[in-house]
Amino acid sequence: MLWPANSPDLNPIEHMWDELCRGVQQHPPPPANLGQLLQWLQQEWNGVPRAFICNLIHSMLQRCVQYLAHNGGHTRF
């Protein structure tokens, strides 16, 4: 199977970035500097539930099946 290098349909890290972004946005006000942003990202990364990460990993089979079924087109992922 050919795997496009930048396919968001097959790349579960996009969902992880969304999760981290939502967590950082819950900190009021926005980060004052890059150091604070990095600190918040590390806190959010450490707080991501293991079940969320396992779900992303276990979804890879279904991602590949959907990709093949749609001939490389858009999938629900």
Biopython code that builds the backbone (N, CA, C, O; Angstrom):
import numpy as np
from Bio.PDB.StructureBuilder import StructureBuilder

atoms = [
    (1, "MET", "N", (0.847, -1.178, 0.000)),
    (1, "MET", "CA", (0.000, 0.000, 0.000)),
    (1, "MET", "C", (0.890, 1.239, 0.000)),
    (1, "MET", "O", (1.786, 1.360, 0.835)),
    (2, "LEU", "N", (0.651, 2.142, -0.917)),
    (2, "LEU", "CA", (1.354, 3.420, -0.920)),
    (2, "LEU", "C", (0.800, 4.288, 0.198)),
    (2, "LEU", "O", (-0.414, 4.349, 0.394)),
    (3, "TRP", "N", (1.666, 4.947, 0.920)),
    (3, "TRP", "CA", (1.247, 5.771, 2.050)),
    (3, "TRP", "C", (1.733, 7.185, 1.803)),
    (3, "TRP", "O", (2.930, 7.457, 1.892)),
    (4, "PRO", "N", (0.809, 8.093, 1.493)),
    (4, "PRO", "CA", (1.227, 9.488, 1.276)),
    (4, "PRO", "C", (1.919, 10.046, 2.519)),
    (4, "PRO", "O", (1.466, 9.834, 3.644)),
    (5, "ALA", "N", (3.004, 10.749, 2.301)),
    (5, "ALA", "CA", (3.831, 11.234, 3.411)),
    (5, "ALA", "C", (3.092, 12.153, 4.365)),
    (5, "ALA", "O", (3.372, 12.131, 5.563)),
    (6, "ASN", "N", (2.169, 12.950, 3.885)),
    (6, "ASN", "CA", (1.499, 13.935, 4.734)),
    (6, "ASN", "C", (0.002, 13.705, 4.824)),
    (6, "ASN", "O", (-0.759, 14.666, 4.947)),
    (7, "SER", "N", (-0.433, 12.478, 4.767)),
    (7, "SER", "CA", (-1.860, 12.196, 4.783)),
    (7, "SER", "C", (-2.435, 12.309, 6.193)),
    (7, "SER", "O", (-2.133, 11.475, 7.047)),
    (8, "PRO", "N", (-3.260, 13.329, 6.451)),
    (8, "PRO", "CA", (-3.871, 13.433, 7.782)),
    (8, "PRO", "C", (-4.857, 12.305, 8.037)),
    (8, "PRO", "O", (-5.151, 11.998, 9.193)),
    (9, "ASP", "N", (-5.378, 11.675, 6.977)),
    (9, "ASP", "CA", (-6.300, 10.563, 7.164)),
    (9, "ASP", "C", (-5.611, 9.355, 7.791)),
    (9, "ASP", "O", (-6.265, 8.544, 8.445)),
    (10, "LEU", "N", (-4.311, 9.226, 7.601)),
    (10, "LEU", "CA", (-3.582, 8.087, 8.134)),
    (10, "LEU", "C", (-2.687, 8.447, 9.308)),
    (10, "LEU", "O", (-2.069, 7.562, 9.901)),
    (11, "ASN", "N", (-2.603, 9.702, 9.650)),
    (11, "ASN", "CA", (-1.665, 10.134, 10.664)),
    (11, "ASN", "C", (-2.386, 10.468, 11.967)),
    (11, "ASN", "O", (-2.981, 11.539, 12.081)),
    (12, "PRO", "N", (-2.343, 9.572, 12.948)),
    (12, "PRO", "CA", (-3.056, 9.825, 14.198)),
    (12, "PRO", "C", (-2.460, 10.956, 15.034)),
    (12, "PRO", "O", (-3.107, 11.429, 15.968)),
    (13, "ILE", "N", (-1.244, 11.398, 14.720)),
    (13, "ILE", "CA", (-0.643, 12.479, 15.509)),
    (13, "ILE", "C", (-1.457, 13.769, 15.363)),
    (13, "ILE", "O", (-1.427, 14.621, 16.252)),
    (14, "GLU", "N", (-2.181, 13.918, 14.253)),
    (14, "GLU", "CA", (-3.029, 15.104, 14.083)),
    (14, "GLU", "C", (-4.062, 15.185, 15.205)),
    (14, "GLU", "O", (-4.371, 16.273, 15.692)),
    (15, "HIS", "N", (-4.592, 14.039, 15.612)),
    (15, "HIS", "CA", (-5.569, 14.025, 16.710)),
    (15, "HIS", "C", (-4.905, 14.343, 18.049)),
    (15, "HIS", "O", (-5.513, 14.955, 18.927)),
    (16, "MET", "N", (-3.662, 13.923, 18.188)),
    (16, "MET", "CA", (-2.927, 14.237, 19.407)),
    (16, "MET", "C", (-2.657, 15.733, 19.487)),
    (16, "MET", "O", (-2.801, 16.329, 20.554)),
    (17, "TRP", "N", (-2.266, 16.348, 18.369)),
    (17, "TRP", "CA", (-2.046, 17.798, 18.358)),
    (17, "TRP", "C", (-3.331, 18.534, 18.719)),
    (17, "TRP", "O", (-3.293, 19.519, 19.456)),
    (18, "ASP", "N", (-4.480, 18.060, 18.202)),
    (18, "ASP", "CA", (-5.762, 18.686, 18.555)),
    (18, "ASP", "C", (-6.011, 18.609, 20.055)),
    (18, "ASP", "O", (-6.445, 19.580, 20.675)),
    (19, "GLU", "N", (-5.733, 17.453, 20.626)),
    (19, "GLU", "CA", (-5.928, 17.261, 22.068)),
    (19, "GLU", "C", (-5.030, 18.209, 22.866)),
    (19, "GLU", "O", (-5.482, 18.825, 23.830)),
    (20, "LEU", "N", (-3.778, 18.326, 22.473)),
    (20, "LEU", "CA", (-2.846, 19.222, 23.157)),
    (20, "LEU", "C", (-3.281, 20.677, 23.007)),
    (20, "LEU", "O", (-3.229, 21.448, 23.966)),
    (21, "CYS", "N", (-3.706, 21.045, 21.815)),
    (21, "CYS", "CA", (-4.140, 22.419, 21.559)),
    (21, "CYS", "C", (-5.331, 22.787, 22.434)),
    (21, "CYS", "O", (-5.366, 23.872, 23.015)),
    (22, "ARG", "N", (-6.307, 21.885, 22.529)),
    (22, "ARG", "CA", (-7.473, 22.159, 23.386)),
    (22, "ARG", "C", (-7.053, 22.335, 24.839)),
    (22, "ARG", "O", (-7.575, 23.204, 25.538)),
    (23, "GLY", "N", (-6.113, 21.515, 25.292)),
    (23, "GLY", "CA", (-5.648, 21.630, 26.670)),
    (23, "GLY", "C", (-4.944, 22.945, 26.937)),
    (23, "GLY", "O", (-5.170, 23.570, 27.974)),
    (24, "VAL", "N", (-4.095, 23.373, 26.017)),
    (24, "VAL", "CA", (-3.368, 24.637, 26.187)),
    (24, "VAL", "C", (-4.341, 25.812, 26.151)),
    (24, "VAL", "O", (-4.162, 26.783, 26.886)),
    (25, "GLN", "N", (-5.356, 25.737, 25.316)),
    (25, "GLN", "CA", (-6.326, 26.830, 25.213)),
    (25, "GLN", "C", (-7.156, 26.991, 26.478)),
    (25, "GLN", "O", (-7.774, 28.037, 26.677)),
    (26, "GLN", "N", (-7.183, 25.993, 27.324)),
    (26, "GLN", "CA", (-7.929, 26.096, 28.582)),
    (26, "GLN", "C", (-7.179, 26.904, 29.636)),
    (26, "GLN", "O", (-7.755, 27.264, 30.662)),
    (27, "HIS", "N", (-5.902, 27.194, 29.394)),
    (27, "HIS", "CA", (-5.122, 28.019, 30.315)),
    (27, "HIS", "C", (-5.446, 29.490, 30.042)),
    (27, "HIS", "O", (-5.195, 29.984, 28.943)),
    (28, "PRO", "N", (-6.001, 30.190, 31.032)),
    (28, "PRO", "CA", (-6.218, 31.622, 30.801)),
    (28, "PRO", "C", (-5.030, 32.406, 31.324)),
    (28, "PRO", "O", (-4.447, 31.953, 32.309)),
    (29, "PRO", "N", (-4.639, 33.458, 30.809)),
    (29, "PRO", "CA", (-4.722, 33.968, 29.434)),
    (29, "PRO", "C", (-3.749, 33.199, 28.544)),
    (29, "PRO", "O", (-3.150, 32.227, 29.005)),
    (30, "PRO", "N", (-3.569, 33.603, 27.275)),
    (30, "PRO", "CA", (-2.610, 32.922, 26.399)),
    (30, "PRO", "C", (-1.202, 32.955, 26.996)),
    (30, "PRO", "O", (-0.904, 33.819, 27.820)),
    (31, "PRO", "N", (-0.336, 32.026, 26.592)),
    (31, "PRO", "CA", (1.017, 32.011, 27.157)),
    (31, "PRO", "C", (1.748, 33.324, 26.905)),
    (31, "PRO", "O", (1.614, 33.930, 25.842)),
    (32, "ALA", "N", (2.511, 33.745, 27.886)),
    (32, "ALA", "CA", (3.221, 35.023, 27.805)),
    (32, "ALA", "C", (4.462, 34.940, 26.926)),
    (32, "ALA", "O", (4.920, 35.950, 26.392)),
    (33, "ASN", "N", (5.009, 33.724, 26.777)),
    (33, "ASN", "CA", (6.232, 33.574, 25.981)),
    (33, "ASN", "C", (6.359, 32.121, 25.539)),
    (33, "ASN", "O", (5.557, 31.270, 25.923)),
    (34, "LEU", "N", (7.368, 31.851, 24.735)),
    (34, "LEU", "CA", (7.575, 30.510, 24.204)),
    (34, "LEU", "C", (7.860, 29.505, 25.316)),
    (34, "LEU", "O", (7.400, 28.365, 25.252)),
    (35, "GLY", "N", (8.605, 29.912, 26.321)),
    (35, "GLY", "CA", (8.915, 29.027, 27.445)),
    (35, "GLY", "C", (7.659, 28.556, 28.157)),
    (35, "GLY", "O", (7.528, 27.382, 28.501)),
    (36, "GLN", "N", (6.737, 29.487, 28.373)),
    (36, "GLN", "CA", (5.492, 29.123, 29.048)),
    (36, "GLN", "C", (4.659, 28.188, 28.159)),
    (36, "GLN", "O", (4.055, 27.235, 28.653)),
    (37, "LEU", "N", (4.629, 28.457, 26.863)),
    (37, "LEU", "CA", (3.897, 27.591, 25.945)),
    (37, "LEU", "C", (4.476, 26.169, 25.988)),
    (37, "LEU", "O", (3.725, 25.195, 26.044)),
    (38, "LEU", "N", (5.789, 26.054, 25.961)),
    (38, "LEU", "CA", (6.417, 24.731, 26.028)),
    (38, "LEU", "C", (6.093, 24.021, 27.332)),
    (38, "LEU", "O", (5.858, 22.813, 27.346)),
    (39, "GLN", "N", (6.082, 24.763, 28.419)),
    (39, "GLN", "CA", (5.743, 24.180, 29.725)),
    (39, "GLN", "C", (4.307, 23.657, 29.718)),
    (39, "GLN", "O", (4.043, 22.547, 30.180)),
    (40, "TRP", "N", (3.391, 24.451, 29.197)),
    (40, "TRP", "CA", (1.987, 24.027, 29.144)),
    (40, "TRP", "C", (1.815, 22.812, 28.238)),
    (40, "TRP", "O", (1.059, 21.897, 28.564)),
    (41, "LEU", "N", (2.515, 22.798, 27.097)),
    (41, "LEU", "CA", (2.433, 21.647, 26.195)),
    (41, "LEU", "C", (2.939, 20.380, 26.875)),
    (41, "LEU", "O", (2.353, 19.310, 26.713)),
    (42, "GLN", "N", (4.024, 20.498, 27.636)),
    (42, "GLN", "CA", (4.548, 19.337, 28.357)),
    (42, "GLN", "C", (3.557, 18.859, 29.405)),
    (42, "GLN", "O", (3.363, 17.655, 29.577)),
    (43, "GLN", "N", (2.927, 19.797, 30.108)),
    (43, "GLN", "CA", (1.919, 19.423, 31.108)),
    (43, "GLN", "C", (0.752, 18.705, 30.449)),
    (43, "GLN", "O", (0.275, 17.686, 30.950)),
    (44, "GLU", "N", (0.295, 19.242, 29.322)),
    (44, "GLU", "CA", (-0.834, 18.624, 28.628)),
    (44, "GLU", "C", (-0.454, 17.254, 28.076)),
    (44, "GLU", "O", (-1.241, 16.311, 28.151)),
    (45, "TRP", "N", (0.760, 17.143, 27.518)),
    (45, "TRP", "CA", (1.231, 15.864, 26.988)),
    (45, "TRP", "C", (1.238, 14.806, 28.095)),
    (45, "TRP", "O", (0.772, 13.683, 27.899)),
    (46, "ASN", "N", (1.771, 15.181, 29.255)),
    (46, "ASN", "CA", (1.831, 14.247, 30.386)),
    (46, "ASN", "C", (0.448, 13.898, 30.919)),
    (46, "ASN", "O", (0.275, 12.862, 31.561)),
    (47, "GLY", "N", (-0.543, 14.756, 30.657)),
    (47, "GLY", "CA", (-1.888, 14.517, 31.166)),
    (47, "GLY", "C", (-2.823, 13.812, 30.199)),
    (47, "GLY", "O", (-3.967, 13.523, 30.549)),
    (48, "VAL", "N", (-2.356, 13.532, 28.986)),
    (48, "VAL", "CA", (-3.218, 12.842, 28.023)),
    (48, "VAL", "C", (-3.477, 11.429, 28.539)),
    (48, "VAL", "O", (-2.536, 10.693, 28.837)),
    (49, "PRO", "N", (-4.742, 11.051, 28.643)),
    (49, "PRO", "CA", (-5.051, 9.715, 29.166)),
    (49, "PRO", "C", (-4.469, 8.606, 28.288)),
    (49, "PRO", "O", (-4.482, 8.690, 27.060)),
    (50, "ARG", "N", (-3.971, 7.593, 28.934)),
    (50, "ARG", "CA", (-3.402, 6.448, 28.220)),
    (50, "ARG", "C", (-4.435, 5.831, 27.272)),
    (50, "ARG", "O", (-4.083, 5.371, 26.185)),
    (51, "ALA", "N", (-5.681, 5.820, 27.672)),
    (51, "ALA", "CA", (-6.741, 5.250, 26.823)),
    (51, "ALA", "C", (-6.863, 6.016, 25.507)),
    (51, "ALA", "O", (-7.124, 5.419, 24.462)),
    (52, "PHE", "N", (-6.678, 7.327, 25.555)),
    (52, "PHE", "CA", (-6.748, 8.140, 24.336)),
    (52, "PHE", "C", (-5.628, 7.731, 23.377)),
    (52, "PHE", "O", (-5.860, 7.564, 22.180)),
    (53, "ILE", "N", (-4.421, 7.571, 23.905)),
    (53, "ILE", "CA", (-3.280, 7.187, 23.078)),
    (53, "ILE", "C", (-3.466, 5.778, 22.524)),
    (53, "ILE", "O", (-3.201, 5.533, 21.347)),
    (54, "CYS", "N", (-3.917, 4.860, 23.358)),
    (54, "CYS", "CA", (-4.167, 3.484, 22.896)),
    (54, "CYS", "C", (-5.229, 3.462, 21.806)),
    (54, "CYS", "O", (-5.116, 2.702, 20.844)),
    (55, "ASN", "N", (-6.253, 4.285, 21.948)),
    (55, "ASN", "CA", (-7.307, 4.355, 20.937)),
    (55, "ASN", "C", (-6.726, 4.818, 19.602)),
    (55, "ASN", "O", (-7.081, 4.277, 18.555)),
    (56, "LEU", "N", (-5.840, 5.811, 19.627)),
    (56, "LEU", "CA", (-5.211, 6.270, 18.387)),
    (56, "LEU", "C", (-4.402, 5.151, 17.740)),
    (56, "LEU", "O", (-4.461, 4.954, 16.527)),
    (57, "ILE", "N", (-3.655, 4.430, 18.548)),
    (57, "ILE", "CA", (-2.830, 3.336, 18.021)),
    (57, "ILE", "C", (-3.710, 2.236, 17.435)),
    (57, "ILE", "O", (-3.454, 1.747, 16.334)),
    (58, "HIS", "N", (-4.737, 1.855, 18.169)),
    (58, "HIS", "CA", (-5.601, 0.767, 17.709)),
    (58, "HIS", "C", (-6.483, 1.166, 16.530)),
    (58, "HIS", "O", (-7.058, 0.298, 15.873)),
    (59, "SER", "N", (-6.597, 2.447, 16.254)),
    (59, "SER", "CA", (-7.421, 2.882, 15.120)),
    (59, "SER", "C", (-6.673, 2.773, 13.791)),
    (59, "SER", "O", (-7.268, 2.971, 12.732)),
    (60, "MET", "N", (-5.382, 2.463, 13.833)),
    (60, "MET", "CA", (-4.597, 2.438, 12.598)),
    (60, "MET", "C", (-5.112, 1.413, 11.593)),
    (60, "MET", "O", (-5.136, 1.704, 10.397)),
    (61, "LEU", "N", (-5.520, 0.239, 12.027)),
    (61, "LEU", "CA", (-6.048, -0.750, 11.091)),
    (61, "LEU", "C", (-7.261, -0.194, 10.360)),
    (61, "LEU", "O", (-7.353, -0.288, 9.136)),
    (62, "GLN", "N", (-8.185, 0.381, 11.110)),
    (62, "GLN", "CA", (-9.393, 0.937, 10.495)),
    (62, "GLN", "C", (-9.048, 2.113, 9.584)),
    (62, "GLN", "O", (-9.683, 2.290, 8.544)),
    (63, "ARG", "N", (-8.072, 2.904, 9.949)),
    (63, "ARG", "CA", (-7.629, 4.012, 9.088)),
    (63, "ARG", "C", (-7.150, 3.484, 7.742)),
    (63, "ARG", "O", (-7.495, 4.030, 6.694)),
    (64, "CYS", "N", (-6.356, 2.424, 7.777)),
    (64, "CYS", "CA", (-5.838, 1.844, 6.535)),
    (64, "CYS", "C", (-6.958, 1.226, 5.706)),
    (64, "CYS", "O", (-6.979, 1.371, 4.484)),
    (65, "VAL", "N", (-7.876, 0.546, 6.356)),
    (65, "VAL", "CA", (-9.020, -0.044, 5.643)),
    (65, "VAL", "C", (-9.837, 1.047, 4.966)),
    (65, "VAL", "O", (-10.203, 0.915, 3.799)),
    (66, "GLN", "N", (-10.127, 2.128, 5.693)),
    (66, "GLN", "CA", (-10.891, 3.245, 5.121)),
    (66, "GLN", "C", (-10.141, 3.886, 3.958)),
    (66, "GLN", "O", (-10.740, 4.234, 2.940)),
    (67, "TYR", "N", (-8.835, 4.039, 4.114)),
    (67, "TYR", "CA", (-8.013, 4.635, 3.057)),
    (67, "TYR", "C", (-8.126, 3.816, 1.776)),
    (67, "TYR", "O", (-8.325, 4.366, 0.693)),
    (68, "LEU", "N", (-7.996, 2.491, 1.909)),
    (68, "LEU", "CA", (-8.073, 1.621, 0.739)),
    (68, "LEU", "C", (-9.475, 1.618, 0.144)),
    (68, "LEU", "O", (-9.631, 1.613, -1.077)),
    (69, "ALA", "N", (-10.493, 1.621, 0.996)),
    (69, "ALA", "CA", (-11.875, 1.607, 0.514)),
    (69, "ALA", "C", (-12.222, 2.877, -0.254)),
    (69, "ALA", "O", (-13.071, 2.849, -1.145)),
    (70, "HIS", "N", (-11.580, 3.976, 0.079)),
    (70, "HIS", "CA", (-11.865, 5.257, -0.574)),
    (70, "HIS", "C", (-10.795, 5.621, -1.607)),
    (70, "HIS", "O", (-10.699, 6.770, -2.039)),
    (71, "ASN", "N", (-9.998, 4.629, -1.994)),
    (71, "ASN", "CA", (-8.956, 4.832, -3.010)),
    (71, "ASN", "C", (-8.067, 6.037, -2.700)),
    (71, "ASN", "O", (-7.697, 6.790, -3.600)),
    (72, "GLY", "N", (-7.732, 6.211, -1.442)),
    (72, "GLY", "CA", (-6.859, 7.310, -1.054)),
    (72, "GLY", "C", (-7.576, 8.620, -0.842)),
    (72, "GLY", "O", (-6.940, 9.630, -0.542)),
    (73, "GLY", "N", (-8.897, 8.628, -0.992)),
    (73, "GLY", "CA", (-9.668, 9.869, -0.815)),
    (73, "GLY", "C", (-9.994, 10.108, 0.654)),
    (73, "GLY", "O", (-9.472, 9.433, 1.542)),
    (74, "HIS", "N", (-10.865, 11.077, 0.889)),
    (74, "HIS", "CA", (-11.240, 11.477, 2.256)),
    (74, "HIS", "C", (-11.912, 10.330, 3.004)),
    (74, "HIS", "O", (-12.727, 9.598, 2.442)),
    (75, "THR", "N", (-11.558, 10.184, 4.275)),
    (75, "THR", "CA", (-12.183, 9.197, 5.147)),
    (75, "THR", "C", (-12.765, 9.918, 6.350)),
    (75, "THR", "O", (-12.601, 11.130, 6.490)),
    (76, "ARG", "N", (-13.437, 9.185, 7.211)),
    (76, "ARG", "CA", (-14.054, 9.790, 8.399)),
    (76, "ARG", "C", (-13.029, 10.128, 9.475)),
    (76, "ARG", "O", (-13.361, 10.783, 10.463)),
    (77, "PHE", "N", (-11.802, 9.693, 9.293)),
    (77, "PHE", "CA", (-10.765, 9.981, 10.281)),
    (77, "PHE", "C", (-10.235, 11.323, 10.020)),
    (77, "PHE", "O", (-9.343, 11.784, 10.733)),
]
sb = StructureBuilder()
sb.init_structure("model")
sb.init_model(0)
sb.init_chain("A")
sb.init_seg("    ")
for serial, (resi, resn, name, xyz) in enumerate(atoms, 1):
    if name == "N":
        sb.init_residue(resn, " ", resi, " ")
    sb.init_atom(name, np.array(xyz, "f"), 0.0, 1.0, " ", f" {name:<3s}", serial, name[0])
structure = sb.get_structure()
